[in-house]
């Protein structure tokens, strides 16, 4: 019996590699998003600290220079937060695109695997039919040989 050989094995291997690359790209995009979200979180904490410092300065003896510096620091931090929000949204979009690409790559790989499984099932059916044919021929030969020996008697 001949050995099973899937004719599109190379395509299946390529699809697996593409899926691995898409998985890696998704992981990188995800990590980048986490880093950018952490930067945003740090900026928000920084703004909260400045606001708390401004509140505590207003309760103490008024230091106009310090209040102005804190106000400017809060305004700058707010602008940085807006900029970081844009970066975070762009990172989220990249993650979504990477997720879609990964999903497509997984579907293509699974399709190829199903085609391979179908080819394997056909191979098994052909092999079984071939074995059955050989068995039938052997039985037919043995039976006809038996009948020839019966006639000689």
C-alpha positions as CSV (number, residue, x, y, z in Angstrom):
1,X,0.0,0.0,0.0
2,X,1.3,3.4,-0.9
3,X,2.2,6.0,1.8
4,X,-0.3,8.9,2.5
5,X,0.9,12.1,1.0
6,X,-1.1,15.3,1.3
7,X,-0.6,17.3,-2.0
8,X,-1.0,20.6,-0.3
9,X,1.2,20.0,2.7
10,X,3.4,22.9,1.8
11,X,0.4,25.3,1.8
12,X,-0.6,23.9,5.2
13,X,2.9,24.6,6.6
14,X,2.8,28.1,5.2
15,X,-0.6,28.7,6.7
16,X,0.8,27.5,10.1
17,X,3.7,29.9,9.8
18,X,1.4,32.8,8.8
19,X,-0.7,32.0,11.9
20,X,2.4,32.0,14.1
21,X,3.4,35.4,12.7
22,X,-0.1,36.8,13.2
23,X,-0.1,35.5,16.7
24,X,3.3,37.2,17.4
25,X,2.1,40.4,15.8
26,X,-1.0,40.3,18.0
27,X,1.0,39.7,21.1
28,X,3.4,42.6,20.2
29,X,0.4,44.9,19.5
30,X,-1.2,43.8,22.8
31,X,2.1,44.5,24.7
32,X,2.4,47.9,23.1
33,X,-1.2,48.8,24.1
34,X,-0.5,47.7,27.7
35,X,2.6,50.0,27.8
36,X,0.7,52.9,26.3
37,X,-2.2,52.4,28.8
38,X,0.4,52.3,31.6
39,X,1.9,55.6,30.4
40,X,-1.7,57.1,30.4
41,X,-2.3,55.8,33.9
42,X,1.0,57.4,35.1
43,X,0.1,60.7,33.5
44,X,-3.4,60.6,35.2
45,X,-1.7,59.9,38.6
46,X,0.7,62.7,38.0
47,X,-2.2,65.1,37.3
48,X,-4.0,63.9,40.4
49,X,-0.8,64.6,42.5
50,X,-0.5,68.1,41.0
51,X,-4.2,68.8,41.8
52,X,-3.8,67.5,45.3
53,X,-0.7,69.6,45.8
54,X,-2.6,72.6,44.5
55,X,-5.4,72.0,47.0
56,X,-3.0,71.6,49.9
57,X,-1.2,74.8,48.8
58,X,-4.5,76.7,48.7
59,X,-5.2,75.7,52.3
60,X,-1.7,76.8,53.5
61,X,-0.2,80.2,53.2
62,X,-0.7,81.4,49.6
63,X,2.4,81.1,47.4
64,X,1.4,82.6,44.1
65,X,4.4,81.4,42.2
66,X,3.9,77.8,43.4
67,X,0.2,77.9,42.6
68,X,0.9,79.2,39.1
69,X,3.6,76.5,38.5
70,X,1.1,73.8,39.7
71,X,-1.6,75.2,37.5
72,X,0.7,75.2,34.5
73,X,1.9,71.7,35.4
74,X,-1.7,70.5,35.5
75,X,-2.5,72.1,32.1
76,X,0.6,70.5,30.5
77,X,-0.3,67.2,32.0
78,X,-3.8,67.5,30.7
79,X,-2.4,68.1,27.2
80,X,-0.1,65.1,27.6
81,X,-3.0,63.0,28.7
82,X,-5.0,64.1,25.5
83,X,-2.0,63.2,23.4
84,X,-1.6,59.9,25.2
85,X,-5.3,59.1,24.7
86,X,-4.7,59.4,21.0
87,X,-1.7,57.1,21.1
88,X,-3.7,54.6,23.2
89,X,-6.6,54.6,20.8
90,X,-4.2,54.1,17.9
91,X,-2.7,51.2,19.8
92,X,-6.2,49.7,20.4
93,X,-6.9,49.9,16.6
94,X,-3.6,48.1,15.9
95,X,-4.6,45.4,18.4
96,X,-8.0,45.0,16.7
97,X,-6.4,44.8,13.3
98,X,-3.9,42.3,14.5
99,X,-6.7,40.3,16.1
100,X,-8.7,40.2,12.9
101,X,-5.6,39.1,11.0
102,X,-4.9,36.4,13.5
103,X,-8.5,35.2,13.3
104,X,-8.3,35.1,9.5
105,X,-5.0,33.2,9.7
106,X,-6.5,30.7,12.1
107,X,-9.5,30.1,9.8
108,X,-7.2,29.5,6.8
109,X,-5.1,27.1,8.8
110,X,-8.1,25.2,10.1
111,X,-9.5,25.0,6.6
112,X,-6.3,23.5,5.3
113,X,-6.3,21.0,8.2
114,X,-9.8,20.0,7.4
115,X,-8.9,19.5,3.8
116,X,-5.9,17.3,4.9
117,X,-8.2,15.4,7.2
118,X,-10.7,14.8,4.3
119,X,-7.8,13.7,2.1
120,X,-6.7,11.3,4.9
121,X,-10.2,9.9,5.2
122,X,-10.4,9.4,1.4
123,X,-7.0,7.7,1.5
124,X,-8.2,5.3,4.3
125,X,-11.3,4.5,2.3
126,X,-9.3,3.8,-0.8
127,X,-6.8,1.7,1.1
128,X,-9.7,-0.3,2.7
129,X,-11.3,-0.8,-0.7
130,X,-8.0,-1.9,-2.1
131,X,-7.4,-4.4,0.7
132,X,-11.0,-5.7,0.4
133,X,-10.4,-6.2,-3.4
134,X,-7.2,-8.1,-2.7
135,X,-9.0,-10.2,-0.1
136,X,-11.9,-10.9,-2.5
137,X,-9.4,-11.8,-5.3
138,X,-7.5,-14.2,-2.9
139,X,-10.8,-15.8,-1.7
140,X,-11.9,-16.1,-5.3
141,X,-8.6,-17.7,-6.3
142,X,-8.7,-20.0,-3.3
143,X,-12.3,-20.9,-4.0
144,X,-11.7,-21.6,-7.7
145,X,-8.6,-23.6,-6.8
146,X,-10.7,-25.6,-4.3
147,X,-13.3,-26.2,-7.0
148,X,-10.6,-27.4,-9.4
149,X,-9.4,-29.9,-6.8
150,X,-12.9,-31.1,-6.2
151,X,-13.4,-31.8,-9.9
152,X,-10.2,-33.9,-10.0
153,X,-11.7,-36.3,-7.4
